[in-house]
Amino acid sequence: MTDECCFPCGAAAARARDVVATLTFPAGDLYSTAIRGGRVGLMALRIPKIIPLFPLPDLVFFPHAYLPLHIFEPRYRAMVRDALEGDRIIGMTLLRDGWEELYYGNHAPIHPVGCAGRITAVQSMDGGRFNITLFGLTRFTVRDQFCDAPYRQAWVEPFHEGDASCPLPPGMKDDLHGLVREFGRLIGHASQIEVFLQRIVDEPAFLNLCCAELPFTPVEKQLFLESVSTTQQAKRLIEMLRFNVDQLARNSASTKNVGFS
């Protein structure tokens, strides 16, 4: 399959109600609920095999994360209207290099691994625009694409996760928490990071929220998203955090030396 592949909707539409997975997700805001110390209510959700795609050049979406979006392009306004009339699911993917010339034809190349989210909040605006919020549900792999609608749609399969239910080894978990704390201190957000570390106890949620919210590049975040296991994702996150902490520490030391010279 190529990134430009499209097929007629006849065969695809017949399969549109087939289900990729049945998931549970928080009915409220996971992070703010955790900060308040409240309980997270769960509700069941079915993920269809065919979902609308919203590819962007500078954004990688993760399960457990919330994503606010301003929708202004006509094709994506249509996508939101259709989603609101259906299961409210939208798949986010990262555009590959060279997307610019093909962006408006729904054929721009994309990374095949993305994240499906559900619209949890919507605000209609003048001119048919929307402000929406997505909650990240699950990763998927794009198997095929079609473009009979104004926007791109994709046939997706669940992304295989090898050890999603296995806890991280204690040493790895301690290293990760220590690096996140140090990173928070160096960027001036130590208190917020400490609250986050104390409240978000679910390991997959913790890893995904770190990957989503910490200031990594889109390509680095895509690497995290494509990790085949929780352990691999944690290892990659530790390596990237260690690199950034070392750089920040050196920059801080250099600034202090200049100040005292």
N, C-alpha and C positions, 0 to 999 in steps of 0.2 A: 504494500500500500504506500502511496505517496501522499504528501501533505495536501496536494491539490485534488485528490480523488473525490469525486462526487458520484452518487448514483440516484436514479429516479426514486421518488417517494413511494411508489406503489408497493414494492416489496418491503421497504423500510417501515412504512406506516402500519402495515399489517402486524409488525413486531413491536410497535411503539409501546404497547402496554405490557410487554414482557418485563419481568422484574430482574434487575441485577442483584439487588440485596434488600433486605429489610433491616433497618437500623433504628436505634433510639438516639434522641438528641435532646439537649436541654430546652425546656420551654421558655426559659428566661436567659438572661445574659450570664454566661458561664463565669467570666472573670469578675464582674461586679457582684454576682451572687457569692462567689468564693471570698471576695474581699469583705463582704458583710457577714460572712460566717454562716450564711443560710444554706438550706438544702436545695439541691438542683432537681427540679421535677423533670421527668422524662416522658416523651411521647413517641409512639412508633411512627416510622415513615418508610415508604416503599420507594426505592430508586429505580426508575425505568431504564430500559436498555438504551433508549434513544433520548438524548437530552440536548437542549440548545447550548451552543458554545459561545463564550465571550472571551476571545483572545485579546490580550493586552501586551504591550512591549516591555513593561517595567514592573509587573506585579505577579507574584506567586502566592497562591491562596492555599491555606492548610486546614485540615480538619481541626475542630474545636475553636477556630478563630472567627471573629466577627469582621466583616468587610463592608464599610460604607461606600456606596458608589453613586455618582451623579450620571444619569443616563440621558444623553442628549442627541445622539445620532438617530436618524429615523429608523434604521433597521433594528437598532437595539431597543428603541422605544416599543417597536412591534414585538420584539422578543419578550420584554417585560410584560406587556399586555397579555400575550399568549400564556406566559408562565403563571400569571395571576389567575387566569381562567382555568388552569390545570393544576399541576402538582407543586408549582412554585419553585421548581428545581432549575438551576442554571449551573453549567460547568465552566469553570475558569481555567484557561490555559495560557502559557507564556509563548509569545511569538518568538520565532527563531530569527537569527541575523538574516538580513535581506528581505524583511517583511514589507518595507516601505512601498515598493512599487506595486505590490499585489494587495495592499491592505483593503482597498474599497471593493474588491471583487470577490471577497470571501474565499480567496485561495492563498492567502499569505501563509507561509510555512509555520507550523506550530510544534512545540515539544509534545510528544504523545502522551505524557503523564500529566494529569491535571487533578483538580479537586472539585467535587460537586458540592454546591451549597443550596440552602433553602432560603427563600425570601422571608425574613421574619418581621420586617418593617418596611412600609412604603409610604411615600409622600408624593402625591400628584402635584405637578407644577404647571405654570403657564406654558403654552406652546406644545403640550404633550410630553414634556420632560418629566423625569422621575428622580427622586432620591430614594434609594433602597438600601437595605442592610441584608447581607447574606450571612448565614451561619454555616461554617464548613462542616460537612458531613463525612465524606469519604473520598479517598483517592480513586482514580480510574485510569484505564489505559484506552486511548482512542484506537478503535479497530477499523473504522471506516467513517467517511463523512459524506454529507449530501447537502445540497443548496437550493432546494425547491422553494424554501421560504426566503424572505429578504435577508435573513441571518443564517449563519452556519449551524448545522446540527451534526451530531455524531452518534455513531453506534459505539457504546463503551462497554468495557468489562471491568470487574473489580481488579484493583491492583493487588497483587499477591504480597502479603505481609507474613514473613516467616515466623517471627516470635513476638507478635503484638501483645500476647497475653502473658509473656514471661517478664518478670521484674529484672531490672538492670542489676548487674553485679554490684555489691556494696561499694567497692573501690571506685568503679566507674561513676556511680551516682554521686559519691562524695566529691570526686574530681569535677564533675559537671556543676554541682551546686557551688563549689568554691570558685570556679572560674566565672560563673554568672554573678556571684557576689562581687568579685574583684572588678569585673567589667562594669557593673553598676556603680561601684565606687569611683572608678576612673572617669566615667561620663557624667558624674554628679547626680545619680539617681539611686543612691544606696538604700534609702528608706523605702522607696517604692519597690525595688527589687527584693528587699527583705520580706515585705508583706506578701509579695508574689510567691516567694519560695516557701513561706509558711502555710499559705492557703491552698495553693494548687498542688494537691498531693497525688493526683492521678498521673502516672508517668507518661503515657502517650499524649495526654493533654499538655503536660508541662513541656515536653519536647517540641510539640507542634507550635505551641504559643511562643516559645523561645525562638524557633526558626522564623515564625511569622513576624514577630515584633522587633527583634534585635536588628540593627542596621547593617545587614549583609546585602551584597549585590543580588540582583534577580537571578543571575546564573548560579551563584552560590546557593541561593534558596532553592532553585530547581534541583540542584544536587541533593539537598536535604530531602526534598519531596520524593525523589526517586529512590531513596534508600529502601532496600528490600527487607529490612528488619528494624525493629526498635533499637537493637544494639548497634547496627551499622549507622543509623541516624545519630545516635548518641556519640559514637566515635567521631563522625564527621563534624558534629557540632563542637565537641571538645577540641578537635584540631583547629577549627576556625576561631573559636574563642581564645585559645592559647596564643595563636598568631596575633589576634587583635589586641589582647591584653599586653603582650610583649611590646607591640608597637606603641600603644598608648603610654605604657610605662616609660619607654625610651624617650618619647616626645615630651612627657612631663618632666623627666630628669634633665633633658636638654634645655627646656624652658627655664627651669630653676637655675641651671648653671649660667645661662645668659643673664638672668636677673641679678646674680651676685658677682658678675665679672666687672 
